[in-house]
Amino acid sequence: MNYDENVFKAKANIKARRIWLVFSLLLTANYGADMSNGLYPSKQYLYFVLLCWIPFFIGELFLKIKGKTTDIYRYILVLGYGIFYTYLLCTTASPIAFTYILPVTSLLIIFKDRKFMLQCGIANTISVVISIIYRYMVLSCTTATDVKNYQLQISCLILCYICYIMSIRHLNEADGALTDSIKNDLHRVVNTVEKVKTASNNVMDGITVVRELANENKHGSDVVLKGMNNLTNNNQELQNRTTSSLDMTTDINSQVEHVVSMIHEMVSLTDESIHHAQISSADLEGLVTTAGTMSKLSSEVEQVLTEFTSEFEKVKSETGTIDNISGQTNLLALNASIEAARAGEAGKGFAVVAEEIRTLSTETKASSKQIQDALMRLDEISGKMTKSIEETLKLIQLTLEKVTLTGENVNKITADSSQMGEHIQVIDNAIKEVETSNRQLVENMKYISEIVDTMTLCIHDSDDISQRMVSKYDESANNINSIENEIQALMCKLGIGGFMGIEDINPGMKATIRLTKDPDHDFHGEVLKQYSNQIILSLEEKLSLRNSESCSIQITVGNVLYCWDNASIHVDKITSDFVVEITGSPNILNRRKYPRADLSNFCNITVKNTGETFHGRMENISANGFAFLCDAPFFADSKGTDILLNILSFDLPDQAALEGHIIRSSDDEGMYIVGCQMPEDNMAIKDYVEQLLG
């Protein structure tokens, strides 16, 4: 049970009220019985009832008005019961009536106020003295027995109050010693609890780091497992292709051997071609010589024909001369005939001669004509012959050129055949090398096939190991969750015990407000300062409040959430800040675990305290944390540092600027993998990560 001073004050007042009520009832009944027996008049009983119950009801009314925790009630009790007690002492004949105060005064010890008890003792003694004076002076109770009773009453009361005061003093001293002891023990407990809180926070940090590393390892294991599956499939495909390649290589080897045999045949055929080309070259050289001789003979024939044509022209010219002579001879014969006719008989012989001459001229002319006709035919034949010889010369010249060109081509063919033979020899050597290489390739492919088989076995083993690692991760994750739940239960118990409360709230921490009337809407803000039962906030979103409204508040303190469900919020009219009134201890909850997604964007990192800026690359991100890579030596020992991160080219531009608290940093050969925790959960990034993960 929690200690609350007001609760115990209220309980003390209620107990005192009950005793007052019980004694009032008992004394009223007893006094009424005495009145009915005629010991007291009814008027005196009426005074008794009024003095007994009016103070009691005044006390009741006072409790209603001031509350049950008021300190004044005990004074009302003492005063009211004292008046009634004094009246009772003055009007009763019982010598032990003074003891009616003792149960009430013994109850007053529960207030453990020595000064109050001393005041009660003095007042009680005064009331007894007043009653003694009244009885002695007014009622004339002056006997020795009465005096002895008076002395006994005063002595008894004084001794009782001395005992009461000593008891209260002893109780206070005992309480003080107990309180000091409790304070010392509590101080040790508080120190221990602080250490437990620190250890719990460290454990939670460690669990968070382990969980993040486990998640990253799980992600890596999943990637490796997926890669192993792909590698298994690819390896199977590689094995199939290797087997196919081995078969193909064997076929290629046989084909290469066949090509080698064909190249050997080509080499022999090329040698024969070279030999035939050499023979053809020799024959073409003879043909060229013969064509040259024919060309020369054709030239000589052409020259002879030219000379023949010239001589033929001369014959034609001479034939014309003969024809002219024949004409002149015929004319001369005619003239001779004419002259013979003139001579008459004397000229008959001359006429005969002239006739013969004319006949000879006629025959000569006829022969000359025949000769001309023959010459004309001979001229035609000579022209045709000359034309034929010219064409023959052209053909011989063309043949000579073609034969010469053919000789050159044959020489080229011979040279090309020789060069092709050399090339074929080179190809033959290369093919032999290919054949050797192909044999080695076949052997290598067999060796590769064996290696692939070994790799397949290793991949199966690695796959089994990866599967076991995944199962171990699941077991580790369950253990981490169990430890986390135990730590959360411990921290909740610390919170219930009052060891985790508003004093842990510091300025700058992130807070979330939910109004009772609108529980689905969150108002995010930041703590400005805190008092014993108040938290001063600034909110990012405008919140209009006319009066104080009930709400719940959640504040992120490291790895845990401090939650007050029954709180109220109002606006400070002077500063316009929001003031949250809280009562009791918070509920302690662990921050939720969110999935992470890989991210490779470049980023800028700024250290809050110094303003130093570094460049890095994102590793992963979640709704309440992120990790990045950076080669700056600063991050070798940066755990506990607060940073600002800006993600470049981020898909959520309005969420690119993030705050983080470094909780881990691991060195990977000069490249530091830095993990950070965000001061509050980011639901926009949560949705983004879920979208990335599908």
Summary of the structure (lengths in Angstrom):
residues: 694
radius of gyration: 71.6
end to end distance: 50.6
largest distance: 265.3
contacts: 1982
relative contact order: 0.06
helix: 71%
strand: 15%
